[in-house]
């Protein structure tokens, strides 16, 4: 009965947003010289599912966090988790040690709250989308539009991508800020190691993947201690860090070395600056494309599975007209739907992992630009 009810709709009906109730009305201007048009703002089923996912996330992780916080305060050993907590913490540890730490190294714990939140929030939304809440509420209260996959909505995935975008670049700026305040900005003598070829040679070298920040002599006396920055005030670092981050955001292919003559330096800078500006434009385009790709990938994969599943269900009424009944023709369709549901379950985990993994890569490129 539920399959028959679902098969009677357009396949897109399962993935598009449906308004549950109107929030408010407003007027917007279309174009600079256009007319004002009325705009209605609705609370949709996808917004409802994101709130439910957020609530489920809090219900799961707040007790886990409080348990560990209590163990730290008491100074005791945290007992081994069991049941659902054990499964969740196994996922958390696997993501931290096997995925994030090889990329972020000593900065891992600084970004783990964000990366864990992205992974589990997306995963819970994906899994909730597989629960047939629409069919259940359709039978109970007559509203078949309650429920749905929130991550199958481009607006929701775009919001998640924006969170990733600001976190990526805020992490890079914060890294420069911390190095400026600590006086470790520019260590490692980037010119002698060829890091200028990577376009980010002036910052991030205190976390070169070797543990603690290097000794000031690490830059090498033969280079005149060029990389030995002095600590500056937090206010000055707050002003300089965004500027230095942008300065090193694109490569400097003709950046002169420390031992170059003044004439050679001036000539190389005249060539380097226009090339840097051109490459900066390309890098800025890439910075926008990355979160755009994150949102499109998640949206397309989650929406496509439900559309294909609904399309298969649309074959059931067709078999009613061309066969002796539903039994003979519906068996392969139902089996196909079951197989596709298992595939969707795998995709739900896979897409949450991919979103988090790519965000980790982009954060690592921002925090460790020399790589």
ChimeraX attribute file (.defattr): number of C-alpha atoms within 10 A of each C-alpha:
attribute: neighborCount
match mode: 1-to-1
recipient: residues
	/A:1	8
	/A:2	12
	/A:3	13
	/A:4	13
	/A:5	14
	/A:6	20
	/A:7	19
	/A:8	14
	/A:9	14
	/A:10	12
	/A:11	19
	/A:12	15
	/A:13	16
	/A:14	23
	/A:15	24
	/A:16	19
	/A:17	22
	/A:18	19
	/A:19	16
	/A:20	16
	/A:21	11
	/A:22	11
	/A:23	11
	/A:24	10
	/A:25	10
	/A:26	10
	/A:27	11
	/A:28	11
	/A:29	12
	/A:30	10
	/A:31	8
	/A:32	6
	/A:33	7
	/A:34	9
	/A:35	11
	/A:36	12
	/A:37	11
	/A:38	10
	/A:39	12
	/A:40	11
	/A:41	12
	/A:42	16
	/A:43	15
	/A:44	20
	/A:45	22
	/A:46	28
	/A:47	20
	/A:48	16
	/A:49	21
	/A:50	22
	/A:51	14
	/A:52	16
	/A:53	22
	/A:54	18
	/A:55	12
	/A:56	14
	/A:57	16
	/A:58	13
	/A:59	11
	/A:60	14
	/A:61	16
	/A:62	10
	/A:63	12
	/A:64	16
	/A:65	11
	/A:66	11
	/A:67	13
	/A:68	15
	/A:69	13
	/A:70	12
	/A:71	14
	/A:72	12
	/A:73	8
	/A:74	10
	/A:75	9
	/A:76	10
	/A:77	9
	/A:78	13
	/A:79	9
	/A:80	8
	/A:81	13
	/A:82	10
	/A:83	7
	/A:84	10
	/A:85	15
	/A:86	13
	/A:87	11
	/A:88	17
	/A:89	16
	/A:90	13
	/A:91	13
	/A:92	17
	/A:93	12
	/A:94	12
	/A:95	19
	/A:96	19
	/A:97	13
	/A:98	11
	/A:99	16
	/A:100	24
	/A:101	16
	/A:102	13
	/A:103	20
	/A:104	23
	/A:105	17
	/A:106	15
	/A:107	19
	/A:108	18
	/A:109	14
	/A:110	11
	/A:111	17
	/A:112	18
	/A:113	10
	/A:114	16
	/A:115	24
	/A:116	16
	/A:117	15
	/A:118	20
	/A:119	20
	/A:120	22
	/A:121	21
	/A:122	27
	/A:123	22
	/A:124	23
	/A:125	26
	/A:126	26
	/A:127	16
	/A:128	21
	/A:129	25
	/A:130	16
	/A:131	13
	/A:132	15
	/A:133	17
	/A:134	21
	/A:135	20
	/A:136	16
	/A:137	15
	/A:138	17
	/A:139	14
	/A:140	10
	/A:141	8
	/A:142	12
	/A:143	15
	/A:144	21
	/A:145	22
	/A:146	22
	/A:147	29
	/A:148	31
	/A:149	26
	/A:150	31
	/A:151	31
	/A:152	28
	/A:153	22
	/A:154	18
	/A:155	14
	/A:156	18
	/A:157	23
	/A:158	20
	/A:159	13
	/A:160	20
	/A:161	23
	/A:162	17
	/A:163	15
	/A:164	25
	/A:165	21
	/A:166	12
	/A:167	18
	/A:168	23
	/A:169	20
	/A:170	17
	/A:171	19
	/A:172	25
	/A:173	22
	/A:174	18
	/A:175	22
	/A:176	28
	/A:177	26
	/A:178	18
	/A:179	25
	/A:180	24
	/A:181	20
	/A:182	17
	/A:183	18
	/A:184	25
	/A:185	23
	/A:186	24
	/A:187	29
	/A:188	30
	/A:189	26
	/A:190	22
	/A:191	21
	/A:192	14
	/A:193	11
	/A:194	13
	/A:195	20
	/A:196	22
	/A:197	17
	/A:198	16
	/A:199	22
	/A:200	26
	/A:201	27
	/A:202	23
	/A:203	28
	/A:204	25
	/A:205	28
	/A:206	22
	/A:207	23
	/A:208	18
	/A:209	16
	/A:210	11
	/A:211	11
	/A:212	10
	/A:213	17
	/A:214	16
	/A:215	12
	/A:216	17
	/A:217	13
	/A:218	15
	/A:219	22
	/A:220	16
	/A:221	11
	/A:222	10
	/A:223	15
	/A:224	12
	/A:225	18
	/A:226	17
	/A:227	23
	/A:228	20
	/A:229	17
	/A:230	14
	/A:231	16
	/A:232	16
	/A:233	12
	/A:234	14
	/A:235	10
	/A:236	13
	/A:237	22
	/A:238	18
	/A:239	11
	/A:240	16
	/A:241	22
	/A:242	17
	/A:243	14
	/A:244	17
	/A:245	24
	/A:246	15
	/A:247	17
	/A:248	20
	/A:249	23
	/A:250	25
	/A:251	23
	/A:252	26
	/A:253	18
	/A:254	18
	/A:255	21
	/A:256	19
	/A:257	16
	/A:258	15
	/A:259	12
	/A:260	11
	/A:261	11
	/A:262	11
	/A:263	8
	/A:264	13
	/A:265	17
	/A:266	14
	/A:267	14
	/A:268	17
	/A:269	17
	/A:270	13
	/A:271	15
	/A:272	18
	/A:273	15
	/A:274	12
	/A:275	16
	/A:276	22
	/A:277	15
	/A:278	13
	/A:279	18
	/A:280	20
	/A:281	13
	/A:282	12
	/A:283	15
	/A:284	13
	/A:285	11
	/A:286	12
	/A:287	16
	/A:288	12
	/A:289	12
	/A:290	16
	/A:291	26
	/A:292	16
	/A:293	14
	/A:294	23
	/A:295	24
	/A:296	17
	/A:297	16
	/A:298	28
	/A:299	22
	/A:300	15
	/A:301	16
	/A:302	23
	/A:303	20
	/A:304	15
	/A:305	20
	/A:306	24
	/A:307	17
	/A:308	15
	/A:309	22
	/A:310	23
	/A:311	18
	/A:312	18
	/A:313	24
	/A:314	21
	/A:315	16
	/A:316	22
	/A:317	16
	/A:318	13
	/A:319	17
	/A:320	15
	/A:321	10
	/A:322	10
	/A:323	12
	/A:324	10
	/A:325	13
	/A:326	15
	/A:327	12
	/A:328	12
	/A:329	18
	/A:330	20
	/A:331	12
	/A:332	11
	/A:333	18
	/A:334	16
	/A:335	11
	/A:336	15
	/A:337	18
	/A:338	13
	/A:339	13
	/A:340	17
	/A:341	16
	/A:342	12
	/A:343	12
	/A:344	22
	/A:345	16
	/A:346	11
	/A:347	20
	/A:348	25
	/A:349	17
	/A:350	14
	/A:351	21
	/A:352	20
	/A:353	20
	/A:354	16
	/A:355	23
	/A:356	25
	/A:357	18
	/A:358	15
	/A:359	25
	/A:360	24
	/A:361	16
	/A:362	22
	/A:363	23
	/A:364	23
	/A:365	18
	/A:366	24
	/A:367	25
	/A:368	24
	/A:369	24
	/A:370	23
	/A:371	16
